[in-house]
Amino acid sequence: MPFQRMGLSMEPNFVDVFVMGAGIGGSIAALSFARRGLRVAIADKKAGDASYKLLCTHCIQPVAMPVLRKLGLEQGLLAAGAVPTKMAVRTRVGMIDPPGHAYDAAGTLSALNVERRLLDPYLMAHLRASSRVDVRLAAAFVSADRAADGTWTVELDADGARERFRCRLLVAADGRGSQLARQLDNRALMRGENDRTCSFAYFEDVPAAPHDRTLYIVGAHDEAIFYYPLGRRRALLAAFMPKHLPLAGRTPGDRARALVDVFLDYPQSPDLSRARVASDVHGYLDYPSVLRHGAAEGVPFVGDAAMSLDPMSGSGCAFAMIAADMLADEVGAALAAGDDLTAPVARYAERFHAFFAPRAHGIAADSRIGKSQTTIDAVHRQICAEPALQQAFLALIGRLTTPGEFQRAFLTAGSKRRVAEVTSA
C-alpha cells in the first residue's frame, strides 16, 4: 500500500529524506533528492560551511564527471578554480600519457582537480540555496529510531539543544567512523591492510605540467608519488611510501624538504626549484581500506560511511558522488510516489556492491606492496608499447573500468601480439 505522506507532511521537522553527514556523498545525495522535488534535511557535526575533509587528493576522477554534469555543477566548479586534468603515469620503463588536452572530444579520461577548501563550500552554497533542503551544522548525531510504519526519527544535539526530524528515508553519510554503521551493525565486508604511509602538502610557485597533467610516478621500491596541479602555480604533492621507508624529518621544515626530495629523485618531475611549502605536511601511518554493505536495516550508506579506501587511489570524491547519484536514481521515484522503499533500497544495495566491490578489492590489493618488480616492469613495458592498452590502463586508474576488465584487455592484447609474431615469423 502506498505510504500516506499527506498526514505526516504537516508535522514539524518532517522530511522525505534525512541525510546524516554533509561531506561530498551526503551533499550530492541531498541535492539529487531535492532536485526530484523531495524535502530533504542534512546535518553534520562540522562547525560551519567552510569546514572540509583534510585527507584528500582533491581529484574528481573521470568516472564521476557525468554526475557533476547531470547536476549542473561542472561549470560552477571550473569558475571556482577547479583544474581540468588527465592523469599521466611515469613508470620505470616509459610514460603512459593520454593524447590531447584535458577536455578532448571524447572527454572520457578527463578529470577535475579541486581543493576541498573550494569544493565543500561550493556544495554547501548549493544546499543553502535550495528551498527544499534544510541544513543543520554543528549538530551531533544522537540516535535513530524506526517506527512500525517504517519512518525514522533522528535526534540531534546542537550544543546541548536537542532537535528531532522524522523522515521516510534515512541516509548514512557520516564518515569512516560512522555511528550509524555501529548502531545498525553494518560491519565491514572488507578490511584491506595498507602497506604504505602517506605524506602530503600544498606548494606554491610550482609551474603546471603540459596540458595541466596530473602526474603519477611509479617508484622503484613500491613508492607512489603524485603531483596534482591546483591552478595558479599551486599544487598538492603526495608521497605514498612503504612503511619501512617513511619520509625522514622531525620538524615541519624537514618533512617538507623530504617530500620535495622524493620528487627530485625522479626525472620528468615538476620543476620544484622555486617551490614554497604552503601548508603543514599531513598524512597517515596506517589507513586500511574498508568496504561496508550498501544498506543495513533499510538505511542506505554513501561516501566514507559506505567505503573508505586507500587514499592513494584518489577515488574517494568520485565514489561518494556516484553512490549518492545511484541512490537517488533507485529510490527517488518511490519516495515521490509514496511507495514502500524496501525494494528500491535493496536494489541500490545490489547496484552498490556490483559496481564498487570489484574496484574496492582491486584498490585494497594494490595497497599490499612487495610485488615482483620484474613482473611490474614487464606489464608496464607492454602497456607503454600499445596505445590501446594505455587507454585501458588509464581507464582503470580513472575508475571507469574494473581490474578484471583491464586484465582481460591485457591478456587479449598479449594473445594478439603472439599471433602476429607467429604469423610474421
N, C-alpha and C positions, 0 to 999 in steps of 0.2 A: 504494500500500500504506500502511495507517495507520502512523504513527510509533510505535515501541515506547517508551513512556515508562517502563515498569517498570524497565528496567536503568539508565537514566540517573538516575532519581529517588533512587537510593541514593548517588550521587556527592556529595562535599562541594560546596556552593555551586552545585548545580544548581537552576534555577528554570524555570518555564514562560515567564515574561516578565521581561526586564531593561529597565528604563526609565532612560535616561541623561538626567538633568535633573529636578529636583524643584520646578519652578515650578508654575504653575497647570495647564498642559497635562499635564505629567508626573504630577502628583499625581492629577488626575482620571482619567488613564489607569490608574494603579496601583490606585486604589480601584475603578474599574469592573471591571478584570480580577479583582481579589481577591474581589469580590462574586459573581463567577461561579465561585468555588471554585478559582481558579488560584493558584499560588505565584508571588509577584512579589518582585523586588528593585528598589530605586530608589536611585540615587546622584546626588550633586550636589557641586560644588566649594564651595558656600556653607558658611559656618563653623558655623551652628547652626540650630535650629528657628525662631528669631526673625528670621532673615535674610529680606529680601524685596526685590523689584524696586522701585526708586525712581520710574522714569519710568512713571507710570500715572495714569489719571484716576479709578481706583477705581470704575468703573461696570461692573456686570454687566448688559449690555443685555438687553432683553426676549427676544431670540431664544434666549438661553441659560437662561432661567428653568426650562424643562422639564427640563433636565439636573440642576439643583440639586434639583428636586422628585423626580426619578427616583432620585437617590442619597440622598435623605432629609437633605439638607444645609441646606435653606432655613430651617427654624425655628431651628436652632442658630446660623446666621449672624445672624438677627434678634435672638436673645438676646445675641449677642456685640457687637451695636451697629450692624449694617447698617441702612441707612435705606431704606424703600420709597419709590420716587420715580417720577415720569414727567418726560419732557422737555417744556419749553415753549420756543418759539422766538420771539424778538423780532426781526422784520425791520424794514427801514426803512419799510414801508408797513402794518404791523399785526402782531398777535400770532397765533401758531399754537399753540393750547393745548388739550390733550385735556380732555374733561369729566371730572368726578368726582375722587375721591381716588386715591391711588397704587395701591391694590388695589381696583379696581372689580369688578363682577360677572364681566365677561369676563376682565379681567386681562391682555389680550394686549399692552398697552403698558406694563405695569408693569416696573420695573427695580429693582435694588438698588445703592445706593452703599455701599461698604465699603472702608475703608482696608486697604492691603496689610499694614500692621503688625498687623492683626487677621486678615485672610483667610489669609495664608500660614501663621502658626502654627496656625490653626484646622484647615487641611487637614493639616498635619504631625501634629497630635494624632490625627486620624483614621487616618493612616498608621501611627503608632506603636501605636494601639490594636488594629490588625488583626493577628490571629495569622498571616495569610497574606502579610504584607508585611515584608520585611527592608530597613531603611533604613540607608544609608551616606552620611554628610555629611562635609564637608572631604575629599572624595575626588575627585581629578582623573582625568579620562579619559586613558588611555594609548594603548590600541589595541583594535580589534575584529577578530577573525579568524573566517572562516566555514569550517567543516569540510565534508567531502564529503557528510555526511548532512544538511546544511542547518542544523545547530546553530551557534550563535555562542559564542565565548569572548571575554569582555570583561575587560580588565585595567585596574585602578585603582591610583592612587598616593595613599596617605594619609600625608602627611608622611614619605615615604621608604619606607614599608611597602607592598609590593605585594600585591594580592588579585585573584583571578580568579573570575569567575562564568561558568557555562555555561548557555545558555538556548536555547529554541526560537524565541522572538521577541525581537528587539532593537528597542526603540522609541527614536527620536531625539527628545529633548525638551530639547536642550542649548543653546537660546537662539539669538539673532540671529546670533552669530558661530559657529555650530555646527561643531565639529570633525568630527562625523560627516558633515555635508554636504560638507566638504572631502575627507574620506577616500573617500566613496562617490561623489564627483563629482556631487552633487545641486546643479547650478547654478541660478541664478535664472531662472525663466520670465519674470519681470517685474521690472524695477527702475525704479520711477517716481520721478522727481525731485520734490522738495518745495520749493515756493517760499516756505514760511513758516518762521519761527523760533518757538520756544516759551519762555515763562517762566511758572512756576507756583510757588505757595507755599501753605502752610496758614495759615489765620487763625482766631482765636478771637473771641468776643463778636460773632458775626455772626448776626442773627436769621434764622430759617428763612423761606423764601418760603411763601406759602399752599400747603397740601397738600404741603409738602416738595418742591416742584417743583425739578428741575434746570433751570437757565436757560442757554440758548444765545442769545447776542446776535450778530446779523449786522451787522458794521460797514460803513461807507461806503467804505472803502478796502481791501477784502479782509481786514479783521481778523475774527477769530472769537474771541469772548470767552465763557468758560464759568464758571458758578458751580455747584459740586457740594456740596449740603448733606451733612454727615457726622454730624449729630446733636450734641446738647449744645452748640449755638451754635458749632460748629466747621464750617469749610468749606474746600474747595480752590478757589482762584481761579486760572484759567489764561488766558493771552492768547497766541493764535497770530497773529503779526504778519507782514506781508510783509517779506522780507529787507531791503528798502530802508527799512523803518520799524521798526527794532528798538527795544525799550524802552530808555530812557535810564538812566544811573546807573552810577557806577563802584564804589560801596560797596554792601554788602547792604541798608543802610537806604534808600539812594537807589532801588535796584531794587524794593524792596517798596513804596515810596511811588509809584513809577511804575506798578506793577501796579494799585494801588488807583485811581490817577488815570485809568487806562484805563476802569475801570468807571464812574467819576463822570461821564465824558463822555456817558453814555447814560442816558436816562430808564428807569424801571422796573428799574433795577439794585437789588441788595440794599442794605440800609442798612449802610454801612460806616463810619458816623460814629464808632463806638467800636471798630472792628476792630483787633485786635492781631496782628501777624505772629508766627507760632508756629514758623517754620522758616526755613532759608535759602531763597533764591529759586533754583530749579533750572530746567533746561530744556536746549535744544539750539539750535545754529545751523544744522545740516543733518541731516536724517533722511529719507533716501529710503525709499520703500515697496519691500519685497522679497517676492516670492512664489516658492516653490520647488515642485517636484514633491511630491505626497503620499507617494511612496515611491521609494526607489532601492536597487537590489540586494537587494530583498526586505525592506528596512528601512523601516517607516512613520515619517513625520515628523509631529509635532504641536507646537502652541504657536509661539513665535517662531522655532524651528528650521524650521518649515514656512512661516510668513509673519510678517513684521514690518512692519506698515503704519503710515501716518501716525497718530501718537497722537491727533491732533485728532478722529479718527473714534470714539474711545472703544471700539473693538471688540476690543482685544487679549484681555482676560479672557474675553469671551463666545466669541470664535472658538476660543480654546485649549480651552475646555470642550467645545464642540460637536465639534471634531475628535477629541478624546480619546474622547468618547462614541461617535462614529461608528466609530472604530477598534475599540473593544471590541465593538460590535454586529456588525461584519463578521467579526472574527477569533476572537472568544471561543468560539463553538461548535466551530470546527475545532480550536482548541487543546485544549479539554476532551475532544474525541473522539480526539485523537491523529492527526488528519488532516494531510495536506500543506497548507502555508499559502500556497502560491504564488497560487492563485486568490483566496482571501479578501483577501490583501494587495493584489492587483491591483484587486479591487472597491472596497476602501477608497480607493485612489488615484483611481479614476474618480469616486467619490462626492465625494471631497475637491475635485477640480477642478470638477465640475459645480456644487457649492454655493458654493465660495469664490472661484473665478476671476472671475465677474461682479461680485461685491461688492468684491474687491480692486482690480479695474480701475476701478470707479467711485470708490473712495476715492482711488486714485492720481490720477485725472483731477481730482478736486475739490481736490487739493493744488497743482495748477497754477493760479496766480491770473492775473488780467488779463482776466477775462471782462467782457462788456458790462454795466455797472451798470444801464442802461436795461432790458436783457433780464431781468436778475435781478429787478429790481423788478416787472416785468410778471408774471413767473412767481409771485412771492410774492403779488402782489395777487390773482391768480386763486385761489391756494391759500387765502388768508385769506377769500375770499368764499364758498367752497364747503366745508361740513363734511366731505363725503366725501373731498375732496382733502386736507383737513387730516389725516384719519385715514391716508390713503395716504402722505402725506409723513412723518408720524411713524412709520409702519411702516417706511419706508425708512431713516430715521436710527436706528431701533431694530434695524436689520439683519434685520428679518423678511422683507423683500422686496428684490429687486434693483433697480438703477437702471432696467433695461429694463422691469420690471413697473410701476414708478412712471410712466415716460414713457408707457406705454400707457394707464394710468389718466388721466393728464393730458390726453392727446390725445382720449380718449373723452369726457371731461368737456367739453372745448372744443367738440367736434363737437355734443354735445347742446345746449350753450348756444347755438351758432349756429343750430341747427334751431329752437330755441324762439324766438329773436329773429326769425327769418324768419316763423315761424308767427303770432307775435303782431303782426307789422307790418301 
